Amino acid sequence: MTNGSGPPGSGRRALLALAAGGFAIGTGEFVMLGLLPQVAADLSVSVPQAGELIAVYALGVVVGAPLLTAASVRHRRKTVLMVLMGWYAAGNLLTAAAPNFGLVLLARFATGLPHGAFFGAGAVVAASLVQESRRNSAMAVMFAGLTVANIVGVPLTTLLGQDSGWRLVYAIVGVIAAVAVAAIARAVPSVPVSVQRGALRAELRTFAQPEVWLVLGVAMLGGGGLFATFSYIAPMMTDLTGYADSSLTWLLVLFGLGMTAGNLVGARLSDRFPARTLLVSLAAEIAIALAFIPADHNRVAAALLVFLFPLTALAALPALQGRIIAITGGAPNLAAASLQAAFNIANSLGAYLGGLAIAAGLGYNSPNAVAAVLCAAGLLLAIGAVRMARRRSVQPVAQGGPAPQPPVVLPEPGGDLMSAGTDQRSSACLDAS
């Protein structure tokens, strides 16, 4: 069943199965933010050292996204999805059972490896389930699992972890991932994959474009600012702001709502003004990171910023995703997977640098200053990317030649990652904004 040829109900079931996988990944990745003090105490390490568990998971995503995407390109995507989600289930169960910090660290790295490749393969499958005009909506259903995880899954498992221990939480995430494997096996159609010779070489050639690296750098630094603060949001809110541990549940709900709102607002604005959306969102991140420094001592202000910070950070995502797919033309798969890797380098970088500031004795407030510096660096790269895009669109016209046409994203076997029309509009808007 591809390209919307199957019954509507079967397509919906397949999308819900993919969303279940997204829910498991979102819960497993972000629940550590609310349980960091408990994990540190149980493993007899400091809070900054426990923050390495966030960083090493992100490192696993960085390593796994491009390597597993390349390794799995010739295999049926249903099989790939089941293997990757089964891998994720096993990683979380190992996390729950690991007896010491070193083994937990190793388990978190192994768990992160299938993360990016699952979302890449899942996006292609989701697009293949519906007609072309509905492909973006279908992919949104899959990623809704990640959003729901941050609104429901993470807060509830944080509450459970505080009451019954963090190991139980990761065991439950492993079970959810196993259920997702069963759902994928039952609901997702098995479609043969036809790969053109030289396709992987074409994917690799896209990295010769400087603008690709600028976009990845913006994702890494802008996202790093968010995670510099939110990797340590639990001790920040309890030790500085004065919230009780039980209050972290609704604070994490605010975080999830901010992510959701940012993704929706950014998607709408970046359709028309991608460059301005990107630049304004990064500038807003800087302002909010700086505002967090005095606001950490005021409960109302801190709660408001817990919502606004992820909103501004996620507002940049649609513009970055659309741009990297547009500039890579007909070979967007590895570059798109690398964008996932870049966001997880951001996770690792932010957690590491924020932890260094705390370990240096600067206090739980200091990661906010680190966040502002990272976002400022990301803004500089974003300005460079926008200027490069403008020069590319203006130069041929200035020389008397025809205006360049936006690159066409050709469909890959199994379905488009995004419709060609959407990519052309995104590229044209960024060049003109």
Phi, psi and omega in degrees: 000106180225158175054037174076017184279342183272175178299144182302321182296322180292324177296318179296319179296321179295318179296321178294325176296318177294321178297326177298321175296317176299323178296316179298315181294315180298318179292314182296325182285314192264347182294335179299332180301321183271347184248008186304314179298320180293319179296317179300315181296318183292325182265003177059047175230168177284164178298314176301323178292321176297331176300340177296337177294325175291315183295319185285330173298314179299321177298322176299319177297317180301316181288316187284326187303303180288322185292314181287330174297314179294320183290334187259005188295334183266003184253155177302134186292329176299314178298316179301314181298318180294318180295315182295318180288326174296320175300316181296320178299313181297321180298320179288324176294322175295322176302315181295329186265344185299130189277343183218172186298318181300317180286326174297319179300315179296319180295322180292324176296313181297325181292327181287339186303315183277355188305298185293321180295325178298313181293325177295310179294322180295323179297319179295316179296315180301318180294328184282348185276346187227172175293160186303322183291347183244012186292319179296321177296321179296316178296326179296326178298316179298313182288344175298333176300320178294319179294313180298326178301321182282340178268322186245305188298311183295312179299318182292319179288331174296315178299316179296319181295322178293330183270320189241001177106144184290333181295323177298323180299312182290331173295319179294319177300320177299320178293318178300317178296322177295320175298321178297323177300313180297320180294319178295317180300324184275321193254333184275130181289152178262114184239129177298149180250129176250115184250127179288145178295135180086002183297317181295323178297320178296321178298317182292327181295337181297336182283358173282350181274122181301327183295329176300316182290327176296315179297316178297322178295320177298315179299319183294314185280318178296316176292327178299325176299316179300314186280341173299320178280311191279347172295336183238027183293328181295304178293331179297314183285328182275316185279325184260311185279335176094014176284148173285159178305323181295337180286344180298334180300307182284336173294322177289331172297316176301319177300313179296319177296322178296318177300315182296313180297319180297318179296318180292313181295316180297321179297317182292314183289322185288343173299326183255322186228064186298318182294312180294323177300316180296312184292318181292322180295321178292320177297321178293323176301316179300313182298318182289321177300317178292322179294333180295334185297307175284331184289343180300343181258010179229121188296317183293313181296319181296317179297319178298318181287332174300327176281317188285327184298306178294332177300311181292322181294315183285341178297335180280342188298312181300321179295319179293317180296313180297321183290317184291328177289322180295316186282347178266003173059233185273010181228067188267356194292309180291324178295319178295319176296325180291333175295320173300318179297320181297320178294331179274336165298321177302315178301311182294313182298314180298314180298319182293311182291322175298319178294323177298318180296319179293315181297334178282001178087016182274355174093167182290350177279337189296331178300337178293322176293320176300318179300316181298319180294316180298316180294324178296319177295321177296323178297320178298317177294322179296319177299318177297319179295318180295317179296322179296319179296320180293319179297322181295324181277332184270326188302313180296326179293319180296331180273004178088005180269177180287151177296141182292149176266144177299146181294144179265128176272113182280146179293137176265163180304132178096352177131158179283147168287321173213155180291148182299322181297320179296317181294321180295318179296319180298315181295316182295320180294318182294323178294328187262342187287000000 
